[in-house]
Amino acid sequence: MKVYQAIETRFVGPTNHRGSRVIATHCGNVMRHTHNWDYGLNTDQNHYAAAEALRAKLDWPPIVAGGSTRDGYAWLTSTL
């Protein structure tokens, strides 16, 4: 039986004090990581980088799938 964990990412535009960024969260806002926008990457790559950083922080298995949602992206890891 495979068990999946999900990470959601969403884009946050620039403010007067901070540049654009991607917020990666797990279980709402219980665990989160903020990834500063890297203009050398495309949109998918920036969202993946944010999800990957949170995945590493949580010490989860590698991301196996991802896709866009209405609010950003969702990324899945699997225990198998």
Secondary structure, 3 states (H helix, E strand, C coil): CCCEEEEEEEEECCCCCCCCEEEEEECCCCEEEEEECCCCCCHHHHHHHHHHHHHHHHCCCCEEEEEECCCCEEEEEECC
